[in-house]
Amino acid sequence: TFGLQGSFLIVSAICMNSVVFSGLTIPTRTQSQKKSMEKGLSLADLFDFSLFKSYTFVMFVTGHLIFNIAYAVPFTYLPIKGEETGFFEQSSALFITVLGAGSSVGRILFGWMSGKFPLIRKKAFLVVMVLSTLSLLPVSFTSSYSLIMVCSTIFGACAGIIHTEIPSFLIGLIGIDNLPNGLSVAYLQQGIGSLVGIPIAEAVCRRVGDNAAFVFTTVVCALVLVLFTLSLYLPERKPETPKVPHILPEVPKPEVFVVTMAETGPTAA
């Protein structure tokens, strides 16, 4: 049987091809880039800590961090749920398959919809966040294979959309000039959230039970929904620019002379 080991082989092959192609597409460095590489990069070059002065940015990236904690949980506990319910191992592995397929389809559909109806993109994003919050809650209380498949697909589609829209909303929050630094923070937190998500969920499940993993995901996504809503709709308090008095140099007024010339007749011969 091909099973789970074969799936890891396919993923490994795809990742290896990505590494090779990314290595072939590295542009040639200019002289200024070579000099900067020789000097080395400091932490301030990678992260612009002044971005954390914006409370909307802090709330947004905090929500992104917490969402990645919840996002890592279904990949571990959906197969466990299937085996506890009595499904075969291969059938339980399909939960992860449809989760990934839903992520791919959701990204494409939401990208098309955002281009077609850009004015409702923010509200549609929050609707997607609500769906991701509620999608896995029925898994805790059901033993229906088809319902678990549907819930996994919906959560995967919503999670794919959320990950895709992070850069576009960062542009609106911090501007396109600060996007590289903002993405550095966001992707760092994405890695941290994916790393600590499973241990946190495991600690919760040891105290409450394995079904608590999906309730944990629901609660965490609800918190993310609150943070995203506040960060996208609260007005940002921009610092007031100091008022500089407009000082003009004193220019002397020009003197105007009015000259009247008497009419003179023709000279006598």
C-alpha positions, 0 to 999 in steps of 0.5 A: 500500500502506498499510504502515508509514507508514499505521501511524504515521499511525494511532498519531499520530491516537490520540496526538493524541486522547489529548492532547485528551481529557487536556486536557479532563479537567484538574480546576480548581485550588484556591487552595492549588494555585494558590499552590503553582504560583506558588511553583514546584516544586523537584526535591525536590517531584518526587522523594523521594530518601529512597526510595533508602535502601531497598535493595529499592526500589533493586533493583526500579527498577534492574531496571525500568530494565534491562528497558526497555533490553531491551524497546526492542530487539525493535521494531528488530531483529525487522523486520531479522531478517525481512528478513534471513531473506527475508520481505517487508517487510510480513510482517516488520512483522507481528512488531511487530503481534503483539507489541503485540497480545500486550501488550494481551491479556496485560495483560487476562488477568493482571489477571483472574488477579490478581483471581481468585487474588491469593495467587499474583500474585507467583509468577505475575509471576516466571513471566512474567519467566522467559517473557520471558527465554526467549521471544526466544532461539529467534529468533536460531537460527530462520528459521521465520516462524511460530516468530518470530510465536509468540516475538514474541507471547509476549514482547509479552504478558510485557512488557505484564504487567510494565509493568502490575504495576510500580505494584502492586508499588511499593505493596507496597515503599514504601507507597501514600503514597509511590507518586507519588514511586516512580512518578516514578522508575520512569517516568523510568527507563522513558524512559531505558531506552527511549532508550538500549536501541537504541544499546546493542544496536546497539553489541553487534550491530556487534561480534557480529552482528545475531542477538546482539540477541536474545541480548542481550535474553535476558541482560538479562532474566535479570539483571532476573529476578534483581533482581526476585526479590531485591527482592520476596522479601528482607526489608526492614530497617525502622529500629528505633524508639527506645525511649522510657521510659514515665514517669508522674508520681508520684501520691500515694496517697490516704489512707483513713480507717476510721471506726467508729461505736458502736451507740447505742440509742434515747434514753430518754424 
